[in-house]
Amino acid sequence: MLKENEQKPLHIERYEDACDLIARVGILPLAGLIPGHPSLDGVTPKENWHTGTERDPWLWRARFPGDGTAAYGKFIKKKAVLIAADWFPLVLRLLGSEEDPEKRYRDGLLSKPAWELYQLIREDEGIETRELRTRAGMKSPDRKKEFDQALAELQGQLAIVISGVKEKRNLLGEKNGWSSTSYQTTEDWIGQYGIERFRGTREQAQSELKLKMEDACTPEAAAYMHKAFGIR
């Protein structure tokens, strides 16, 4: 029997149960990141990953943003996390910016490569990585690091989200090679799923998110996220 205050380890094999977990804890990293807090790879059987079946969490990561369950991207310390749809406006208010990316670029708050990628993504919402690199003129190996850094910068500022993955197919329509990550501007993603921006002050967003964290997370996890989000 479990002792008082002990919890049975989570064991998730169904997509619907993973959605319930995200709704409950608010923020779910793909891999271990937050002390005392679950991660997708920590609550799912390792043998289910990369199997291509309906129990494959690697495939779920594209379904979460694809059905509006959670925003997905490298939002915290350049690590991939899922943020529940009802938590996302608060996180966006704290980590994102209400200023247009073009203004941030003019003010020196966004690099030129990031601004160029943002424009391409805005022009073709859901564009996949290979096509984005080609259009940006960053297809050569020596520009891959620059490309990756620009994408990380945009995700860190919550200007874009990962909208899913697209399979690479040949001219006959047959699957051919690895799937590729696709991107969408945050504005387009929240508009697509009817998610409204938080209109209160940063202080109000901090207070609301702090309450959510303290209710849904362990003290250790809440303390980590308070620091990550600048919550006092």
N, C-alpha and C positions, 0 to 999 in steps of 0.2 A: 504493500500500500504506500501511497505517496504521503509524505509528512506534510504537516500544515505549512502553507506558503510555498510548497514545491509545486511545480507545474509539469505535466506530462510533456515531453519534447514534441514539438510540432512535426507532423509527418503528412506532407501534402502531395497528392498524386493527381488531383483534378484541377483543371483551370478555374472552375467556379469557386473552389476552396481557396485558391490563391487570390482571387478577386476579393473574397470575403476578408482575407488576412490584410490585404492592402487597405481596404475600407476601415479595418479595425485599428491598424497601427499607423496609418497615414503616410508614412515614408518607408519604403522597402528597398534597400540596396540590392543590386544583383548578386554581389559577393560581399563577404564580411567587411564591414566598414565602421559601423556604429557599435561601440561596446555595449553589451547587455541588450542587444536588439537583434531581431531576426533578419536574415537575408534570404533571397530566393534560393541560392544554392545551398544554404544551410538547412532549409526545411523540406527540401525535395531529395528523393533518392538519386545518388550520383549515377546509377545505372540507367536512369531515364533520360539523362541529358544527351543531346545530339543523336537521338534515335529516329527522329523524323516522325514520331507517333504523336497521338493526341495527348500523351502524358509527358511530352518533351518540354521542359521549362524554357529551353532555348528558343523554341517556337512561340511560347506564350508571350515572350518579351515584346513581340510585334503585335500581338493581339490586344494587350492592355491599352496602348495608345490608339489602336485601330478601332476600338469600340467605345472609347471615351472613359474607360475605367480609371486610367492614370496617365499623367504626363511622364514621358520617358526621356532621359538624357543624362549627360555627364554634368550634373548640376552641383555636386558637392565634391570639392577637392579633385576635380576632373575624373570622378568615378561615376559609373552608371547607376542611377537610382530611379525608382518609380515613385511618383507622388500622387496620392489619391486626388481625384478631381475636386473634391470639396476642400482639400487642403491647399491645392495649387494656387488659388488667388492670393492667399496669405503669404505663401513663399514667394510668389511673383512680386508682391508688394515690397518684400524685404530684400530679395536678392536681385530682382530685375530693376528696370528703369522705366519710368513713364515717358521719358524723352525718346523721340524717334531715333532709330539707329543712325540716320543720316546726320542728325544734329550731334550725336555722340562722336561720330567720325570727325565732323568739323571741329569739335571741341577737343579732339585728341584723346578721347576716351574709348575709341574703337580703332583698331589697326586698319590699314588700307586693305590687306588681304581679307580680313574678316568682313569689311564693308562690301567688298566685291562679291564674296560668296553670298552674303545676305541678299544682295540685289538679285543674284541668279536664282536663289531659292524662292524669293518672293515672286519672281516672274514665272516659276514653274514649281508650284507647291507639290511636295512629294517627290522631288527629283532624287534620283539615287546617286550614290557616291561616285561611281565610275563616270557617269554623265556629267556630274558636277565638276569633277577634276578636269575633264576634257574641255568643258566650256570655259572654265576659269584659266585654262592654259597652264595647269599645274600637274599635267599627266606624267611628266618626266620624273624619274626616281629622285633627282636632286631637289625637287620641290615638294616631295611628299611630307616632309617634316613641317614645312611652312603651311601646307594645306591642313594637316592634322591640328596644328596649333591654332589656326584661324577657326576651325570648327569647334575646338574646345573653348576658345574665347567666346564665341557666340552662344554656346550652351551654358557656359559659366555665367553669362549675363542674362540668361533665360530669354534670349532673342529668338532662338529656334529650339525645336524639340525633334527627337527622333520619331518619325511618324510610322515607321514599320520597316519591313525589308521587302526587297523585290528579287525574284528569282531571275538568274541569268538564263536566257533561252536562245537557241540558235534560230536560223531562218525558218526552220520547220515547226517552231514553237515548242521544241523539246527542251527540257531542262538541261543546261550546259554550264557547269561550273558552280562556284559558290554564290550564295545569295548576297545581295548588297544592301547596306543600310540606306534608308531614304530619310529626307529631312523636310521639315515644314516650318514656316514661321510660327511663333507662338500665337500671334494674333489670329492667324488663320485656323490654328488648331482649336483655340478656345471658342472661336466663332462657330466652328463646325459642330461643336458639341454643346453650344449654348451656355458656356461657362463665363460668368460675368467677372470682370475685374473687381477687386476689392477697392471700394471708393473712400475708405476711411484713411486716417493718418498712419504713418509708419508705427507710431506708438500704439495705436489701436490694433494694428495687425500683429505687433509683438505680443500684446496682451492676449489676444484671441488664440494665437498659435501656441503661446506658452501654456495656456489652459488645456488645449488639445493634447499637447505633448505630455503634460503631467498626468493627464487622464489615461492616455494610451500607451505610454512608455515607462520603462523602468527609470528610477532616478538617475542611474548612470547614463542611460541613453539620452534622457532629457537634458542632462548637463552638457553632454557632447553637442547636441543639436542647438542648444541655446548659444553656445560659443560659435558654432558654425554659421548661425544666422544672425549673430550680433544681438541676441536677445539678452537684456539685462534683468 
